[in-house]
Amino acid sequence: MRLVIGASHAIERRIGLFLTILLLAAAPLVYGQSYFLHIVSLAMISAIAALGMQLVLGFAGQLSLGQAAFFGIGAYTSALLTKTLGVPFPIAFLAAGIIAAISSLALAPITRLTGVYLGVATLGFTIIIHLVLLNEEWLTGGSFGILSIPWPNIGPYVLKGDRAIYYLCLVVMVATYVGISRIVASRFGRALRAIMLDEEAARASGINVTLYKSKCFVIAALVTGFAGSLFAGHARYLNPNDFTFWKSIEILIMVTVGGLGSLPGAVLGAFVVVLLPEYLRALDQWRLVIYGALLIVLMGTGTGGIVGLIALTARWFTEGVALSSRRIASRTRRAQL
């Protein structure tokens, strides 16, 4: 019975994923307004970074505030390679993720820490990277940043314009989602969940906790570096202030609002955090007040986040329909008697 229920849930998730991809793919054809494409592209880039954060926090239970550093490393790597050295975007894209992943190895010694101690240590790493981006003018342009970053290209085709960048972000987001879902479903993912539940029990079961944590950070940094590369190609201008620790906090909010331990929750949380302030602009000075209040309400839903709230509502609705059906059937039998 459990296998049948699990299979049905898997089919429902796949159908939901397919419909979401179809909706996002059709959106530019139905509503191709430039600002809309720009904002949704930013939401998809943020979703990629949030998926990496979800692996670290939602499945391994490790609080990291260093995602902004990997995001910035990926963005600046891609920008410098494409603009200064004329490297094709696909190579710069891969290099951005790889260099961000290699830089995450600097955090390997601190993966023995847990909870708030790990969060503070990774926060220090973000501050260091931000100061490097801000002060090393010979490499990063300092406070002036990097201007006129070339449009991404794939072979002879230049992805110029909001629509082309939109579809590039969509493809990378879907590929990232599928890749991390495979990781989560693997033996590696099961080991991460064991570490999240109880590190000591996981260590007693033969799991090398430090090694698995380090691998988790490397994968998350790789994914976040890819997101940074897309951000550089999308914005075409980089400034160190885009990669402060507030960016890490923003990614953390996306994961928490969407739902811990849920990949759809990470994507949904990113869309909510990016799109909601834009659609509240009509409220002028009340925009940030209402946005903050909504975040408090959403955070109050618990670790399940928006996805958990939707699942709970769907369960209540299903149980209500089933109860009504049983009552109707019971009244019908009584009437027949």
N, C-alpha and C positions, 0 to 999 in steps of 0.2 A: 504493500500500500504506500509506504514511504517513497519507494522507488518511482511509483507512478506519479505521486505528487511532485517529487523532485524533477522528474522529466517534464511535467506540465509547466512547472515554473521556469525551467530552462527554455522551453519553447516560447513561453510568454516574453521572457527577456529578449530572446532573439528577434521576435516580432516587433517588440518595442524599439529595439536598436535599429532595425531595418526601417521602421516608420519614421524614426527621428532623423536618420540619415537622409531619407527621401524628402522629408520636410525641409531640412537645411539645404539640400541640393536644389530644391525647387524655389526656395525663397528669393534668390536674386532674379529669377525669371519672372516672378509675380510682382515683386517690389524691388526694383533695382536702384533705389535712391542711394546716392553715394554715402551719405552719412550713416544710413542704416547698415550698409555693407561694412563700413569702417568700424562701427561699434561692435557688430557681431563678430567680425574678425578678431578684434581685441578680446572678446569673450572666449572665443575658441582657443586663442593663444594662452589665455589665463587658465582655461580648462586643462590644457596639456600640462602646465606647471602644477595645477591642483591634483592631477592624476599621480604625478610623481610624489607629491606630498602625502596623498592618500596611502600610498604604499608604505611610507615611513611611519606615519601616525596611525592610520586606520587599521593596518594589518600587522605592523611590527610594534605598535604602541610606543614609538620613540618621538619625543617632542623635539622638533628641529625648527630653528629660526634662521637657518642658513640658506634657504631657497633663493632669496634675493641675490645672494652672492653668485650662485651658479647661474641664475638668470642673467646677471650682468656679465659674467665671464663669457657665456655663450653669445650674448648680443655683441659685445666688443670684439670677440674673436671673429665672428662672421663679418662684422663691418670692416675690420682692419684687413682681413684677407681679400674681400671683394673690392674694396675701394683702393687700398694701398698697393696690393700685389696683383690685382686683377684676376684672382682665383675664381673659377666658376662657382655659382651658388651651391650646387649639390655637394661639392667638395668642402666648401666653407661650412655648410650645414652640418655635415658629418664631423668636421674638425671642431665645431663649436660644442657639440655634445661630448666628444671624446676628451677635449681639454677640460671641460667642466667636470667630467667624471674623474679624470686624473687629479684635478685639484681637490676633489672630495677625499682623496686618500690622505690628505693632511688632517682630516678629522678622524682617521682610524684610531689613533691613541685615545681619543675621548669617547669612543663608543662604549667604553666600559662604564661610563656614567649613565645615570638614569634620571628620568623625571625632569624637574626644574633645573638640575645641575647641567644636564645635557643641553637643555634649551638655552641657558645662559652662555655655555661654551660656544654653541653654534651661532648665537647672537654676536659674540665677539669676532667670529670669523667673518660675518657679514659686515661688521664695522670696519675691519681691516681691509677687505676688498673694496668697500666704498671709498676709503681714504686713498687707496692706490689709484683707483679710477679718477679721483678728484685731483690728486697732486702730481701724478706722473704725466705731465703735459707732453713730453716728447713722444709718448706712446698713445695716450688716450685723448689728447686735446684738452685735458684738465676740465675746468668749469665751463669752457666753451663747447665741449663735447665733440662729436663727429657729425659733420654736415654732409648732405648730398650723397648719402649711401646709395649705391646702384640698385635698380630694381632687380629682384631675383630673376634668374634665367635658368632654363633647363635646355641644354644644348643651344641651338640657334634661336630658340623661342624665349623672348623676354616677357616675363609676367608683369606687364605694365598695367596699372589701373586697379581699382578697388575690387572689381569682380574677379580678376585673375588671382589676386592675393587671397581673396575670400575662399576660393576653391582649393588653393594650396593649403591654407590653414585647416580646411575641412578634411582633406585627405590625411594630413599629418595627425590631426586629432583622432580620427577613426583608427588609424594604424596604431597610435599610442594606446588607445583604449583596448584594442584587440590584443596587443602585445602584453600589456599589464594584466589583463584578464587571464591570459594563458599562464603568466607567472604566478598569479594568485592561486590558480587551480592546480599548480604543480606541487611537487614535494617541497620545493623551496618555499612556496607560499604557506604550506601547512606548517613548516618549521617556524616561519615568522609569526603565525598565529599562536603557536605554542609558546614562543618567547613573550608575546604580548600578554598571554594569560598568566604565566608564571616563569620567570627567568630561571629560578633555581631548579624547578621541576624539569624544564627543558634541558638545562645543563646536565642534570642527573640522568636524563634519557639519552645522552650521548650527542646532543646538539652543541656545536661550537658556537656559542652565543655571539662572541666578539666577531667571528668571521662572518656570520650571517648578517649581523648588523652592518658591518662594513660593506658587504655586497649590496645590501638594501640601500645604503646611502649612495653608492656608486651608480646604481640603476636610476635612483631618483634624480641625481645630479645630471646624468646623461639626458634624461627626458627634459629636465628643466633647461639644460643647455640648448636643446633643440628648440624649445619655446623661445629662448632668448634670440636665437638666430632668426626665427620668424618675426619676432618683434622688430629686429633691426631692419629687415626687408620691408616690413609693413610701415613703420614710422619713418624710416629713412633719415632719422636724426636721433642721436643718443646723447643723453646728459646723465652725469653721475647721480643726480638727484632722483632719477627713475629707479635706482637700485639701492635705496636705503633699507634699514630694517623694517620700515613701514610696509614695504612690498612683501616681506616675509609674513608680517602680520595679516596683510590682505589675503595672501594665499591660505594662511591658516584659517581665517574666517570663512573662506570659500568651502574648505573641506568640512569645517564644523557645521556650518549652516546647511550644507547639502546632506550630511549624514556620515558619521565615522564608519569606516569599513564598507562603504558602498561606492563603487566606481561610477554608477549613474549619479549618485549624490554629489561626487566631486565635480562632474560636468554641470549639473544643475546649479550647484552652489556658485560656480564661476559665472554662469550666465546671470544669476540673480544679483550677485555683488557688482558686476560690471554694468548690467543694463538698468537695474532699478534706479540708481542715481540719475541716469540720463533721462528717464521717463518722468522723473519727479522735478525736472528743471522748471516746469511751468508753475510750480508752487513757490518759486523765487527763494526768499530767505528761509522759508519753512522746509525747504527741500532736505537739508541735512538733519534737521530735527526729526522729521518723519522717517527718514532713512535710518537714523540711529534707533528710533523706537521700534521699527520693523525688525531690525537686527536683534534687538533684545528679545522680541517675541519669538523670532525664529530660533534663537539660541536656547530659549526656554523650552523648546520641544524635546530637549535631551540629546543624547548621542545619536539618536536615529535621524535627527534633522528633518528636512523637508521630505526626503524619501520615506523615512519612518512614519511621518505624519500622513503621507499619502497612502502608505500600506495599511496603516491603522484605520483610516477612513474607508478604504476599500473593503477591509475585513468587516467593519461595522455594517457597511451597506450590504455586503453579501449575506452576513448573518441575519440582517433585518429582512432581506428578501426571502431567505430560506424559512425564517420563522413565520412570515406572512403566508407563504405557500403552504406550510404545514397547517396553519390555522384555517385557511380556506378549504384545504382538503378535509380537515376534521369536521368542519361545518357541513360540507357537502355530504360526507358519510352519514352524519346525524340526520340530515334532511331526508336522505334516502331511506333511513330506518324508520 
